[in-house]
Amino acid sequence: MDVGYDFLTPELMQAIFFHQKNLVIYPYLDIKHLRALELFATGHSSIELDCTALNDITSILEHQEGTYSQSPTLYFVFNAGSNIVQSVQEMENVRCIINTNENVESLANGSQLLFYNKKSKKFVNPSLESDPELEFENELFRQSQGDQDILQDLLMRIKGIATRIYKEFVESGDVKRVQSILEEYESVFPRKFWSRILQFTQNFFKIVIPEEVTKSLVNSIPRVRPTKSNRPHQVNESDFSREYETILSTNRSIAQSFITSLHDYRSEHVNPANLEMVQLYDPKELYNYLRNHHWKDGISADFIEQWVSFKNVLDDEEIDLFFGLFSKLNISTTCLKLSEKNQENKIVHTQNIPSPVIKKQEPRKISSPPAKYTPTPSIKNFDQFKEWILAQLDELERKR
């Protein structure tokens, strides 16, 4: 069974986001799962095209070909036939993700249009590298820790950097100023990933950055700039990374709720000017900052209450996991009354569900005298007939 997040992989991120390639996924995939890939289409607006409802999809795509926009369109084309796939292969400057139920593997004869078999979870284009370099993609997934909102923020940050670099190359061509832009974000995107950001800039804006320029930027001598990490008071800060890893290893749902709650807390309670760039996006760095500055005496009770409320009703396994985790981290569970809180939620939850009507059965009697025969009254005397019917029903109920 297909699930949307199954398609959020480093390989597909590289193809759609960094390489800006068009994609054909086969066989059939539900549109709601196909739309999960919109996460990798940062900088684009999206339009759905259903080939069963529209007669001339090719004309729509050809009309888009050659047009320029600061926010180009990405088409999600579903229920496509092989003829549409062949037409798209010949088009330029059109971004699309196509789904077809036909076996179109024989059309995978180049690298401009990538063919992805969802069953084998592999690209079938023979020209592609069998083992692509995915270090940057894996690092972005690591930083997001499974939270799609954080991953989207990271990709939007790369798009923002690329826009600034593009404008700098167009307006001044000053490589030193481009270096300055990249160094602003070096705490989030280290120097070894600069070539990938420049690659994205070239592919998205369709410009050419000479290879020698990329090498000179990557190998440039870092300029010494004062940062928060140079300040003396940070020397005595503690490292709470083991706590963080303990929390994340508990359970996927609990871990994702923890990371989401961390960023919510940051938005509500932390001045972003006090954070380094990496602490804005890396949840481990953010947790260390909070433990050293906001939660010196322990994790905030308000934060924990928000964290454990990620579901209306926690099941018994989740309750046990929370209690075990709090015990490891020396967090008091009595002040939170997690079990009572969960019980209250169960009560509230069940109040919204209509209770089934259960008819209480009379106790069956071991022995009872035989029922006295009563002749059926005439229906003309309706009141008497009605009483007789009710009496018979009562008798039947007693015999059940």
Long-range contacts (C-beta under 8 A, 24 or more apart in sequence): 2-29, 2-30, 2-33, 2-118, 3-33, 4-32, 4-33, 4-35, 4-36, 5-36, 5-148, 6-33, 7-33, 7-34, 7-36, 7-37, 7-118, 8-36, 8-37, 8-39, 8-40, 8-148, 8-151, 9-121, 10-134, 10-137, 10-138, 10-141, 11-123, 11-132, 11-134, 11-137, 12-37, 12-40, 12-116, 13-40, 13-137, 13-140, 13-141, 14-132, 14-134, 14-137, 15-114, 15-116, 15-123, 16-40, 16-41, 16-97, 17-41, 17-42, 17-155, 17-200, 18-136, 18-137, 18-196, 18-199, 18-200, 18-203, 19-199, 19-203, 20-95, 20-200, 20-203, 20-204, 21-111, 21-112, 21-113, 21-114, 22-88, 22-94, 22-95, 22-96, 22-97, 22-98, 22-112, 22-113, 22-114, 23-96, 23-97, 23-98, 23-113, 23-114, 23-115, 23-116, 24-85, 24-98, 24-99, 24-100, 24-104, 24-107, 24-108, 24-113, 24-114, 24-115, 24-116, 25-97, 25-98, 25-99, 25-100, 25-116, 25-118, 26-99, 26-100, 26-101, 26-102, 26-103, 26-104, 26-105, 26-115, 26-116, 26-117, 26-118, 27-100, 27-101, 27-102, 27-103, 27-118, 27-119, 28-99, 28-100, 28-101, 29-78, 29-99, 29-118, 31-76, 31-78, 31-99, 34-76, 34-78, 34-97, 34-99, 35-76, 37-97, 38-74, 38-76, 39-148, 39-151, 39-152, 39-155, 40-155, 41-74, 41-95, 41-97, 42-152, 42-155, 42-156, 42-158, 42-159, 43-71, 43-72, 43-159, 43-204, 44-71, 44-72, 44-73, 44-74, 44-95, 45-71, 45-72, 45-73, 45-74, 46-73, 46-74, 46-75, 46-76, 47-73, 47-74, 47-75, 47-76, 48-75, 48-76, 48-78, 49-75, 49-76, 49-77, 49-78, 50-78, 50-79, 51-77, 51-78, 51-79, 51-80, 51-81, 51-84, 52-79, 57-84, 58-84, 58-87, 61-87, 61-88, 61-91, 61-94, 61-96, 62-91, 64-93, 64-94, 65-91, 65-92, 65-93, 65-94, 66-92, 66-93, 67-93, 82-107, 85-113, 88-113, 89-113, 135-192, 135-193, 136-193, 136-196, 139-193, 143-188, 143-281, 143-282, 143-283, 145-248, 145-255, 145-256, 145-259, 145-283, 146-252, 146-255, 146-256, 146-259, 147-256, 147-259, 147-260, 147-263, 147-283, 149-260, 149-263, 150-259, 150-263, 150-281, 150-283, 153-281, 154-188, 154-281, 157-185, 157-188, 157-189, 157-281, 158-189, 158-197, 158-200, 159-200, 159-204, 161-185, 161-189, 161-197, 161-201, 162-197, 162-200, 162-201, 162-204, 162-205, 165-197, 165-198, 165-201, 166-201, 166-205, 166-207, 169-207, 169-209, 175-213, 175-216, 175-217, 178-217, 179-217, 179-220, 182-217, 183-222, 183-223, 183-225, 184-277, 185-277, 186-222, 187-227, 187-276, 187-277, 187-278, 188-277, 188-278, 188-280, 188-281, 188-282, 191-218, 191-222, 192-218, 194-218, 227-276, 228-274, 228-276, 229-276, 237-288, 237-292, 238-291, 238-292, 239-288, 240-287, 240-288, 240-291, 240-292, 241-284, 241-288, 243-287, 243-291, 243-329, 244-283, 244-284, 244-287, 244-288, 246-325, 246-328, 246-329, 247-325, 247-329, 250-321, 250-324, 250-325, 251-318, 251-321, 253-310, 253-311, 253-318, 254-310, 254-318, 254-321, 254-322, 254-325, 257-307, 257-310, 258-307, 259-283, 260-310, 261-303, 261-306, 261-307, 261-310, 262-286, 262-287, 262-290, 264-306, 265-290, 265-300, 265-303, 265-306, 266-290, 269-294, 270-294, 298-330, 298-331, 299-329, 299-331, 301-335, 301-336, 304-331, 304-336, 305-336, 305-341, 308-336, 308-338, 308-341, 312-345, 312-348, 312-349, 313-342, 313-345, 313-346, 313-349, 314-338, 314-342, 314-345, 361-400, 362-397, 362-398, 362-400, 364-400, 365-398, 368-398, 371-395
